[in-house]
Amino acid sequence: MNISCKQFELELKHPFSISKFTRTSTPIMLLKIDFNGVIGYGEASMVPYMGESYESANAFLKLVDWNSIKYPFNFEEIIAYLDSVAPGQPAVKAAIDIALNDISGKILNKPCYEIYGANPDKMPVTSYTIGIDTPDVIREKLKDAENFKVIKVKLGRDNDKEIIETIRSITDVPLYVDANQGWADKIKAIDLIYWLHSQGVVLIEQPMDKNNIEGNAWLTERSPIPLLADEAMQRLADMDNLKGAYHGINVKLMKSCGMYEGHQMILKARSFGMKVLIGCMSETSCATLAAAALAPLCNWADLDGPFLTKNNPFKDLDFQNGRYILKPLPGLGLEGVTSGLFPDTFS
């Protein structure tokens, strides 16, 4: 295998705020793997709170014994091997997994979504995310969401109702809410949940601290809205602790080490009777296509990464009536890769 990578700063259209911090860009590591002349592309979106960086990603890639990865790819064994190389670092592992899935699809001449048994006709609508902000800025952001059928709203500070009321003054589309662990008092939280239900909110991610299993389970038992594990949902092994504590999970490829384990999470959630939202970090078309390949297997999608950024280095995905349109192209189907994007050799 020949490996090359590109450090890329993905710039956001607007400052992005959640309950605990604000950012204006995201460091991205784009990966290119040449496997006997078949090229696969992957991506690591390294949002700051996950603890990965250009330095850690480069260091990890240099530790991998690329000659040990043989075709046909056994993704269960590959992820186990990558975990043995170094703990954590799910985003750079996701980049490897995504690139290898791209290669596998191209060798088989099949789209990744077909390989994973996903029917593109069952693609759910995807939401457009509005971060925590002032009413004036929220109104401005909503102008970018005019083509979306669902709005996702970040809450978790002391102005939650103001944010929802601002959005409702402009649009009546269904809302997803992500509290990002921002609610500490379960009594206040359940009261707010019932109010949000009256405002057309159809799901809520991570209402309380991820370690507060009892508090989240208490809310789940009483909530009229599905509550989903987000920060509490990292790797497949976390699933056993979540049954009964939430109605469902949020799968993000940058936390699940890519497509293979993300798919396993979806299957396990189904076996538990739980619902699934497939989400994203700030991502380019590359990682978005990987997640979109699994999206038809899920109840909901929040894959708005390219829409929130202003320097996506690839062609935007086809988007119509609030849904991504998956093309019958082999592998990921990534388009718009320029010849100068990647260096010639791994560095």
N, C-alpha and C positions, 0 to 999 in steps of 0.2 A: 504493500500500500504506500502511496505517496500522500502526505498530509500537508495541507497549507491552511493558514488561518488569517483572519483579518480582524483587527480591533476597530470597533465602529461605535461612535457615540450617537445613539438614537435620540433625536431632539423632539421634545413634546410641543404640541401646538400651544398648550396653556400650562402654567404651573399646576402640578397634580398633587392634591392634598387628600390625605386620609386622616383617621383619628389621631395618629401619632406623629406624622411628619409630612413634609412637602418636598417635591423634587421637580426639576425642569428637564432632565434627560436621564437616559439609562445606558450604561455600558453594555455593549453587545459583542460577543465573540462569534464571528461567522466562520464556519468550518467547511473545508472542501476535502473530500477523500476520493482519491483515484484508485479504484480497485480493478486492476487488470484492464484499464482503459474505460471503465464505467465510472462516471462521476456522480458522487452523491453530495448533497449540501445539508448542513445542519446549522443550528443556532443555539447559543447560550445567552439568554437574557438575564443579566446579573443585577437585579434590583438590589440596592444597598442593604436592605434589612435582612437579606438572605446570606450575606457574608462572603459572597464570591467576588472576584475581581479579575482584571486582565492578568495580573501576576499569578494568582492561584490557578487560573485556567491554563495558562502557559505551562506552569510547573506540572500540573496534572497530565497534560497531553504528552509531555516529555517522559513521564513515568510509564506510559502505556506501551506494552509489547505488541505492536501492531501486527507482527508476523504470527501472533497466536490466534488471531481472529480469522477463522476459515469460513468459506462458503460451502454449503448453505448455512446462513447465520442462525445459530441457536441463541435467540435473544435472552432467554432465561439465563443461560450460561454466561453470555456476554455481560449482562448487568451484574451478575454475581462476581465475575472477574473484576469489573470496574470498581465494585464496592471493596474488593480485596486490595486493590491498588492504593486506595485512600478512602477514608470515611467521608460522608457528607458530599459536598460539591455536586448536587443534583443537576444544576444547569449545564455544566460542561459535559456531564454524562449524558444529558438529554441531547446535546449537540451531536455526540457520537451516535447515539441510538437513532436520531432522526436521519442523519446522513446514511447510515447503514440501511435503514428502511427505504430510503430513496434509491439506493443502489439495488436492493433486493427487488423492488418494484420494476426497475428498469431492466434487470436481468430477466425477470419473468414476463416483461412487457405487460404489466398490469398496474393500474392505479393503486396506491396504498389503501384507499378506502375500500376497494374491492377485496384486497387481501384480508382486511380486517372484518369483512362481512357487513360493511355499512352501505346502505342504499341512499345515494345522493338525493333521491326524491323525498326522503324523510328528513332533510336538513331543517333543524329548528331555526327560528328567527334568532338573530344575535342582537345583543343589547349595545347601547352606546353609553359609556360611563361618564358621569358628571362628578368631579371631585368636590370636596368641601370648599366652599367659597362664599363670597358676598352675593347678595341677590342680584346686583348689577352684572357681575361676572358670570353668574349662573345663567342669566338670561342671554348673555352673549354666547356662551357655550352651547346653549340649546339650539342656536341657529345651525350649528354643525350637525345636529342630530335629526334634521328634518326628514331624512330618508329612512329613519329607523322606526321600527314598530314597537320597540321596548326601550326604556331608559333605565340604566342602572345608576343608583345614587349612593354615594359614600356618606355615611352618617357616623355618629359616635362622639360628637362633641356636644356643646350645650345649645346649639342652634338647629337641632334636627328638624323640629316642626317648621321653622322658618324656611329651611331649604325645601321641604316638601311643598309647603304652601306657595313658594315662589315658582316651583315647577308646575304645580297645578293651576297657576294663574295663566299659564301659556299652553299647556298640553294636557290631554286626558289619557294618553297612552298608558298601558300597564307599566308598573315600576318594579325593578328588583332593588333590594337594599343590601348594602354591605356595611355592617357596623364595625368590622375590623377590631373586634374585642373591646369596643369602646364603652359598653354598658356594664356597670359594676353592681347596680342595685336591681335585683330580680323583680321586685314589686314594681318599681318604676318602669322596668323593661317590659313587663307583660302589659302594663297599661299603655305604653307607647306602641307595642305590637298591635293591640286591638285598634288603636287610632290609625296606625298605618294600614291595617286591613280595610278600614273604612275609606282610605284614600287610594285604593286600587293597587296596593303592594301585593305581589304574588309569591315572593320568596324573600328570605332574609339570610344572609351569610354571617356566620360567626358572631352572634350577639354578645357573648361574654368571653372572658379570658379562656384561651384554649385549654388551660390546666384546670379550669373550674368545670369538671365533668358533671358534678352534681347540679350546679346552677343551670348549665345548659340543658341538662335532662329535665329539670323542673320546668323550664320554659317550653321545651318540646312537648311535654305532656299536656300543656295548657294552650299552646299557640294555635290560632286559627289559620296561620300561615306556615308553610313548610320552612323549617330552620335547617340550614346546611352547615356542615363543618368545612371551614376553609383553612385558617392557620392550624387547626387541629388535624388537618388531613395533609400529610406530607408524603409518606411512602406506603406501599401496600401493607406493611406490617402494622400500620396504625389502625387499620380497619377494624380489628377485633375489639378495640377499646371504644369504638364509636356507636356500635349497635345499641339502639335504645336511647342514646344521648342526643341524637339528631334524626331528622326525617330523611336526610340525604347528605351528599358530599359534593364538594367542588374539586374537580380534578384539574390540575394544571401540569402540563408536561414539564415545566421547569422545576417542579418539585418531585415529580414521579420518575425522574430520570428518562423521560421520553415516552414514545408511543407504546412500546410493549407493556411496560408496567402500568401506564395509564389505562390501557385496555383491560388489563387484569383487574384494576380497581373498579372499572365499570361493571365487569362481570361479577365481581364479589359483592358490590353494592346491590346489584339485581338479586343475587342469592339471599341477601339480607332483607329484601323488600324495601330497599332505600332508593330514592330518586337521585338523579345525577345532573349536575351543571358542569359543563366543560368551560373552563375559563382560561385566562392568559395573563401574562405580565405585559410590559411594554415590549412589543415584538414586531419584527418585520413580516413580510409575506411568507418567508421560509417557515418559521415556527407556526405561523397562523395556518398554513396549509396542512401541517402535520396534525394540528388539533382539529381542523375542519374535517379531516379524513375520519375522525372518530365521532364527530358531533352528531351524525344521524343516529348513533346508538344511545344518545343522551336525551333527557327531557328538555333541557334548556342549554343555551349557548351564550357565552359572553366573550366573544373573540373580536374585539374592536381595536386591537393593538395598532394595526396600520392606519386606522382612521384618527387615532389620537396623536400621531406623529407627523412630522413635516419633511423627513428626509429618508423615507423608505427606499432602500437601494435597489429593490426589485419591482417588477410590475405588480400593481395592485390586483387583488383577486376580483373576479367578476362578482358583482353584488346586485341583487334585484329583489324588490319587495321585501327588504329587510333580511334577506337570506344570501349566503354565499352560494355561488353556482360552481360545482365541482366539474372540471373538464375530464374527459376520458383519456388523460395523458398518463404515461407510465411513471411510477414513483410518486413523488410529491406533486409533480406538475408545475414546478417552479419555473416562472418565465421572467425574462428581463435581466438575466445574469450577464454582466459586462465583462469583457476579457481582462480589464485592468483591475477588477475588484479584489482579486486574491493575489498574494505574492506567488512566485514560482515554486518555492519550497517552504517546508515547515520552518518556523522560526520561534 
